[in-house]
Amino acid sequence: MSSEIWYEEREAFSRAAIGTERASHKEERGYELLQGSEIFQGRLLGGCLESFYDILTTNRYEDEKSVCEKYGIFPGKEEWEGNILFIETCEEKPAPELFEKEIMALKNKGVFDVINGVLVGKPQDETYYEEYKVILKRVIENEQIPIVYNVNFGHAAPRCALTYGAMAKVDMKQKKIYLSW
C-alpha cells in the first residue's frame, strides 16, 4: 500500500542540517493506475531512469554507450519479456523534455514491446508530477501496458528497495503490490 505521507527532500546537507526534520505532506493520491489491467505480474527489472539513459546514449560520457553494448550491460529485449519494468527519476529532477527522451530510449530498445507492466516511482518533491504522467502514456503508446504511478521506491521519501528478479503481483483493485522470492 502507498505511504500515507511523503517528505520533501532536504536542501541543506551541512553538519548544521543534521537532525533537521523534513517537511511532510499527506499523500493525497496513493498509487495511480494510468492505464491497462488492474492486475498483472512478472519479475522486477529496472532502476533509475537517468542511469539507463546514460548507458544507452553518449549523453554523459562519449564511450559509455559503446562500452555498455560491448559487455551487454543493458538487458536485451528477450530479457525484458514478461517482466515488470520499474523506473524512477533521480534527485536532479529531470525536466519533462529530458524525461521524454529517457522514456523514448527505452522504447527504442523494444522494452515496451515485451513487458507485462510498468511501476513508476514517485517523483522527488512531486516535481513534474503531472507532466511525467502525460509523457509516459504518450511515449509508451500502448494502452494495454499497465502503468502504475506514484509508487514509494527510488529517490523520493519514504521509499523501499525493490529486489531485481523478485516476482511481483500488482493488484490495483486492492492498491497493493505483492513481492515474493
C-alpha positions as CSV (number, residue, x, y, z in Angstrom):
1,M,0.0,0.0,0.0
2,S,1.1,3.6,-0.6
3,S,2.6,5.5,2.3
4,E,0.2,7.9,4.0
5,I,2.8,10.7,3.9
6,W,5.6,11.9,1.7
7,Y,8.6,14.1,2.5
8,E,10.3,17.0,0.8
9,E,14.0,16.5,0.1
10,R,16.4,18.5,2.2
11,E,18.0,21.5,0.5
12,A,20.9,21.8,3.0
13,F,23.3,18.9,3.7
14,S,25.9,20.5,6.0
15,R,26.6,19.4,9.6
16,A,24.2,22.1,10.8
17,A,21.4,20.4,9.0
18,I,21.8,17.1,10.8
19,G,18.7,16.3,12.8
20,T,16.6,18.8,10.9
21,E,13.2,17.2,10.1
22,R,12.0,17.1,6.6
23,A,8.7,18.8,5.7
24,S,6.0,16.1,5.4
25,H,2.8,16.1,3.4
26,K,-0.3,13.9,3.5
27,E,-0.4,11.6,0.5
28,E,-3.5,12.6,-1.4
29,R,-3.2,10.3,-4.5
30,G,-1.7,7.0,-3.5
31,Y,-0.9,4.5,-6.3
32,E,-2.4,5.6,-9.6
33,L,-3.2,3.2,-12.4
34,L,-2.7,5.4,-15.5
35,Q,-3.8,2.7,-18.0
36,G,-4.0,-1.1,-18.5
37,S,-5.2,-4.0,-16.5
38,E,-5.7,-3.7,-12.7
39,I,-3.9,-6.9,-12.0
40,F,-0.6,-8.0,-13.6
41,Q,2.5,-9.9,-12.6
42,G,6.1,-10.6,-13.6
43,R,9.7,-10.4,-12.3
44,L,11.0,-7.0,-11.4
45,L,13.7,-5.4,-13.6
46,G,14.5,-1.8,-13.7
47,G,16.2,1.1,-11.9
48,C,17.0,4.8,-12.2
49,L,15.8,6.2,-15.5
50,E,18.8,8.6,-15.8
51,S,21.2,5.7,-15.3
52,F,19.5,3.8,-18.0
53,Y,19.7,6.8,-20.3
54,D,23.4,7.3,-19.6
55,I,24.2,3.7,-20.6
56,L,22.0,3.9,-23.8
57,T,23.4,7.2,-25.1
58,T,26.6,9.2,-25.2
59,N,24.9,11.9,-23.2
60,R,27.2,11.9,-20.2
61,Y,30.3,10.1,-21.4
62,E,31.3,9.6,-25.0
63,D,32.3,6.0,-24.7
64,E,29.7,4.8,-22.2
65,K,27.2,3.5,-24.8
66,S,29.8,1.5,-26.7
67,V,31.3,0.0,-23.5
68,C,27.8,-1.0,-22.3
69,E,27.0,-2.5,-25.7
70,K,30.3,-4.4,-25.8
71,Y,29.7,-6.0,-22.4
72,G,25.9,-6.4,-22.6
73,I,25.3,-4.2,-19.6
74,F,21.7,-3.3,-20.7
75,P,19.4,-6.3,-20.9
76,G,18.4,-7.4,-24.3
77,K,14.8,-7.4,-25.5
78,E,14.4,-11.1,-24.7
79,E,15.5,-10.5,-21.1
80,W,12.7,-8.0,-20.6
81,E,10.0,-10.3,-21.9
82,G,7.2,-11.0,-19.3
83,N,8.9,-8.8,-16.7
84,I,7.7,-5.6,-14.9
85,L,9.8,-2.6,-15.6
86,F,10.3,-0.4,-12.6
87,I,11.7,3.1,-13.1
88,E,12.2,6.3,-11.1
89,T,13.9,9.6,-11.6
90,C,16.9,10.9,-9.7
91,E,17.5,13.8,-7.4
92,E,18.3,16.0,-10.4
93,K,14.5,16.1,-11.1
94,P,14.8,15.9,-14.9
95,A,12.8,18.4,-16.9
96,P,9.9,16.9,-18.9
97,E,11.9,17.2,-22.2
98,L,14.7,15.0,-20.8
99,F,12.2,12.6,-19.2
100,E,10.6,12.1,-22.6
101,K,14.0,11.3,-24.2
102,E,14.7,8.8,-21.4
103,I,11.4,7.0,-21.9
104,M,11.9,7.1,-25.7
105,A,15.3,5.5,-25.3
106,L,13.7,2.5,-23.5
107,K,11.0,2.4,-26.2
108,N,13.7,2.3,-28.9
109,K,15.3,-0.7,-27.2
110,G,11.9,-2.6,-27.5
111,V,11.3,-2.7,-23.8
112,F,7.7,-1.7,-24.1
113,D,7.0,-4.4,-26.7
114,V,7.5,-7.3,-24.3
115,I,7.0,-6.2,-20.7
116,N,3.9,-7.0,-18.6
117,G,3.7,-3.6,-16.9
118,V,5.5,-0.6,-15.5
119,L,5.9,0.7,-11.9
120,V,6.9,4.3,-11.7
121,G,8.4,5.8,-8.5
122,K,7.0,9.0,-7.0
123,P,8.9,12.0,-8.4
124,Q,11.0,13.6,-5.7
125,D,9.2,16.6,-4.2
126,E,6.4,15.8,-6.7
127,T,8.3,17.9,-9.3
128,Y,6.8,17.5,-12.8
129,Y,4.3,15.0,-11.3
130,E,1.5,15.6,-13.8
131,E,3.9,16.2,-16.8
132,Y,5.6,12.8,-16.4
133,K,2.2,11.0,-16.4
134,V,1.3,12.6,-19.7
135,I,4.7,11.7,-21.2
136,L,4.5,8.1,-20.1
137,K,1.2,7.4,-21.8
138,R,2.1,9.3,-24.9
139,V,5.5,7.7,-25.5
140,I,4.6,4.2,-24.5
141,E,1.7,4.5,-26.8
142,N,0.1,1.1,-25.9
143,E,-3.0,1.3,-23.6
144,Q,-2.7,-2.4,-22.9
145,I,0.5,-2.0,-20.9
146,P,-0.4,-1.3,-17.3
147,I,1.3,1.7,-15.8
148,V,1.2,2.2,-12.0
149,Y,2.4,5.6,-10.9
150,N,3.4,7.2,-7.6
151,V,4.9,4.1,-6.0
152,N,7.2,4.5,-3.0
153,F,10.6,3.5,-4.3
154,G,13.6,5.3,-5.7
155,H,14.8,8.8,-4.7
156,A,11.6,10.2,-3.2
157,A,11.0,9.6,0.6
158,P,9.6,7.5,2.1
159,R,11.0,4.7,-0.1
160,C,11.6,1.0,-0.2
161,A,14.1,-1.0,-2.1
162,L,12.9,-3.3,-4.9
163,T,14.7,-6.6,-5.5
164,Y,15.8,-7.4,-9.0
165,G,14.2,-10.6,-10.2
166,A,11.6,-10.8,-7.4
167,M,8.2,-11.9,-8.6
168,A,5.7,-9.1,-8.2
169,K,1.9,-9.2,-8.4
170,V,0.3,-5.8,-8.8
171,D,-3.3,-5.6,-7.6
172,M,-4.7,-2.2,-8.2
173,K,-8.2,-3.3,-7.1
174,Q,-6.7,-3.5,-3.6
175,K,-4.0,-0.9,-4.3
176,K,-1.3,-3.4,-3.2
177,I,1.9,-4.8,-4.7
178,Y,3.0,-8.3,-3.5
179,L,6.6,-9.5,-3.8
180,S,7.9,-13.0,-3.5
181,W,11.3,-14.6,-4.0
